[in-house]
């Protein structure tokens, strides 16, 4: 037989062997029960009816933009609802429209509800969006046994390790974006970008132990980044060596970002008073807590938490006390709740289901 034919035949056989290996390779189990959806169909359908358009999650409270965080939340909720078709639609749009050459994602697309010029309007990444997308892909790979999702998650996590993690003064830090947050003497971080259950999945399912170190640094920062009357962490934190303070680049608020911190802690199994007490004290000080509080002058918002924030308050309080609650007891978002409140409320239901297994 001709040598070239032999070589070509060998390449074909090798390629087929690789494909068979990828198709049959086991995806590391997480212990989740995957036979049924963990998010109620009614809640998921209500979310998609309001916010999903041809693969885009629309943030109506921010001029109708689509951002990588929203795509990540949409993917997580689609997996939890066991809706493979919608998961694929959201992932395909995200990959085709936001994926950058470095395997991270441009964070903002649009607004373009009324425009024919729909495009990326900020190419910087948002690292929480990248983390959420990778985590959702890992969960989908496990539920539906799709190696391509697992490999896509690995590429994103590898890119995060290469570009979005830095080590300063003994701590691994998560840059909120690759551009604009790290300076020679200081770094600005957002502690709600420490998505602890995602980090556990990255370490266990991708054999990436660095994420355990990242999680340790996050818990240390949450323990020490305490400001104002209630000793709460700010939405945006500046590190200057080992010194911490609310970032001067943003309003010094415990607010719409930091509300996610206790959800991420509880979802990862953390219920200790040492980390949760400031949140619990703030929420139970008397009456309904404000939606946010200024950590410099202690002035509160003139309105209360959204349904999504209240869902986080409920699940955190119950897990800390050891009290079991049903998903139906969590606040249900309504017509006045936007994309973010809906996302937090439904994610709280998913977390509660998994924690109660």
N, C-alpha and C positions, 0 to 999 in steps of 0.2 A: 504494500500500500504506500502511496505517496507520503513523504514525510510531513508535508504541509497539512494533508488530510488528517494524519495521525495527531498532529499538534492541535488542529482545530477541533477534532473530536474530543481530545482530552480536555480542552477548555470548556466545551459544552457540558461534559460529564461533571467537571469540577463546579461549574456554575449551577448545575442542577442539584448537586450535593449541598452546596451552600444554601440554596433556596429551601431545600427540604429541611436542613438544620434550623434555619430561621423559623420556618413554619411550625416545627415540632418542638422547639426549645421551650422549656417551661418558664413561665413568668413567676418570679418570686412571690409567694403568697403573703398577704398582710394579715390574714386572720379575719377579714371581713366576710360576712355572709352575702354572697353574690347572686343567690337564686331569685331574689325578688327586688323590686325597686325599694329604695329607702326614702324616697320623696313622693308624696301623694300626687297622683296624676292630676287632680283638680288644681292643686297649687302650681304645679309645673305648667299646666296649660294656661293658667291665668298669667303667669310670668311671660311665657312666649307670646301670648296674644298681645300683650302690652309693649314688649320691649324687643322682640326678635323680628328682624326684617332681612330676609334672604341671606342669613348667616351672620348678620351684624346685630349685636346687642346695642340698642340705642339708649344713650344716657340723656333723657329728655330734660333733666334739670341742668344740664350743661350744654345747652344750645343744640342738642341732638347729635353730639359727637359719638363716635365709637372709639373705645380705648382698649388697650391690651388687658387691663384689669377686668373690664366687663366681659371680654371674650373668655378670659380665664374662669370667671364666675359662671358664665353660661355653659362652658364645657363641664365644670364640676357638677352643676345642677342637672345637666343632661345625663351624665353618667349615673348620678344618684337616682334619677327617674327611670333608668334602664331604657332610655330612648336613643338607641344606636343611630337611627337615621338622622335625628336632629343633631346629635353629637358630630356626625360626619359633616353635616352642612356647616356647622359653626367652625369646625376645625379647618375645613377646606377653604372657607373664606379667610380665616385668620392667616393660614399659611400663604395663601395666594396674594393677600393684600398688605400684610404687616410684617412678614418675615424679612429680616435683614440678612446681609451676607455673613454676619458673625453668628448666626443661629439664634439671636435674640429678636425682639419685636419692636417696631416703631410704636410709640405709645398712643399717638392721637391721629385719628382719621376723621376728616370733616371739620365743622358741620357741613352737611350736604343734603339735608332733607329736600330742599327746594332747588338744589343746584345740580347742573349736569357736570360740574367740575369736581366730582368726588375724588379725594386724594388724601394722602398723608399730609398733615399740616405740622407735625413735629416728629422728626426722625429719631430723636433721643429715645432710649428705651425707658420703661418703668419697670423696675426689677420685681415689684410685687406681681405685675402682670405676667412676666416671664416665669416666675415661680409657680403661679397658679396654673398656667397653661401646661407646664411640665408635669405638675402633680396630677392634673386631670388626665393627661395622656397615660401616665402610669396606671391610674385607676381604671381607665378604659381598657388598657392592654390586659389587665388582670380580669376584668369582668367578661370581656368578649374574646379573650385569647388571640389578640392581634399583635404579632411581633413588631409590625411597622410602627405602631403607637409607642411601644417600649423603646424602640431605637430613636424615634423622634424626641422622646423625653430625655434620653441619654444625651443626645446632641445639645439640647437646651441646657441641661444641667452642667455638662462639660464647659459650655460657653460661659455660664454663670460663674463657675469656679475660676475660669481663666480671666474673666473681665470684671465681674461684679463683686468679688470678694477681695478685701485688702486686710492686711494685718497691721495694726497700730498699737503700740504699747501693750503687746501681749494679747490683744483681743482680735478675733476675726470679725470684721465689719461688713455689712451688706450695703453697698452703695445704692441709693435709691434710683440712680441712673448713672450711666457711664460718664456723662458730661455734666459738670456744674456742681458737684458735691464734695470732691476731694481737693483740698488745697495743701500747701506745704506744711502749714502749722496746725490745720484743723480739718475735721471731716464732719459733714452734716448727714445724719441718718434719720430714718423713720422707723421706730420700733414696731409699728404694725406690719412692717415688711418681714419681720421674723415670723414666718408661717410655720410654727413648730411641728404640726402634724405632717406637713410636706417635707420638712427636713428629716423627720424620722423615716419617711418613705424613701427619700433619696439615699440615706445611709444604708438602709436595709436592702432595698430592691436594686440599687445600682452599685452596691459595694463602694460607697463614697463616704468614708468615715469623717471627712472634713466637716460634714454638715452637723455632726455631733458637737464638734468644737464651735461651730457657728451658733448652734443652739445654746451652748454653755455661755458664750459671750452675750447673747441676747438676754438670758435670764439674769446675768450679772448686771447688765445695763438697766434692766427694768427694776432690779433691786435698788439701784443707786440713783437713778434719774427720777428724783422725787422733789417736787416743787410746789410752792403755794401752800395754802391752808390745809389742803387735803393730801399733800405729799404724792401728787399724781405725776405720771410721765407726760411730757408734752407731745404734741403731734410731730414736731420736728426738733431734734436734739443736736446740739453742737458739741463735739469732743475736741478739746484742746489738750493733748496729752491725756492725762487721767482726769482732767477737770471736765465737768459736764455742766451745761446750761441750755435753756431753751434757745433754739437757733434765732439769732437776730434777723435772719432773712425772712422769717415768717412771724405771724402773730403768735404770741406765747400761750397757746391754747392747749388744754386737754379737750379734744373735740372729736370731729368726725373721722379722723384717722385712728387716734389712740383707742377709740371704743372697740376696735378689733383686737387689741392686745389680749384682754381676758378671754375672748373666744378662742384665740389661737392657743393660749395656755391650757385652757380646760379641754379642748379637743385633743390635745397631746397627752392628756392624763394628769396635768398639773393642777392640784387642788389645794396646795399649801397656803396657809395664812401669810407666810412671809412674802409671797408675790401678790396675792389677791387682796390682802387686807385694805390697802388704800382705795381700791375700787369699791369694795364692799362698804367701807365707811362713808364714802362719798354718796353712794346710792341710797344709804339708809339713814342719812343725817336728819331726815324729817320731811315728810311730804314727797312729792314727785321731784326727782333730781332734775337740774337743768340739762339741756342738750350739750352744753359745753361750759367751761369755766376758764377765765383768764388766770394764768398761774403767776402773774406778777402782782396784779391788784385784787385778785380773788373775785372779780365781778363775774356774775353768771349770765348765761343766756336768759332771755325773757320768755322762753318757751321750753317745753320738755322734750324728752327723747322721742325719736321716731319709733314705729313698730319694730323695725329691725334692731335698733339699739335696745329697746325694751326686751326683745327676745334674747339678746346677749346677756342683759342683766338677769333675766329669769334663769337661764341655763347656768350661768356662773354661780349665782346664789344657791341654786339647788345642788349643784355638784359640790360646792364647798361645804354645805351642811350635811351632805350624804343623803339628802332627800330625793327619792325617785319621782319624776314627773312624766306625764305623757306629752307627746308632741302636740296634741290638741290643746294643751294648756298654754302653749307659747302664743304670744300675740300674733295675730294674723294681719298682714298689711292690707290696706284698702286702696280706694281710688285716689286718696290724697298722698299716698306714699310713692316716691319715685323709685328709679332703678336701684339705687344704693340701698335704700331701706328694704325693698323686696329681696335683694340679694342676701343681706345680712339675716333677715328673718328666715329665709328658706335654708340658708347654710346652717343656721342654728338648729333647725329641724333635722338636717342630715347628721350633724354632730351628735345631737341627743340620741338619735336612733343607734348610731354606732357605739356610743358610750354605754348604752343600756343593754347591748347585746350580751 
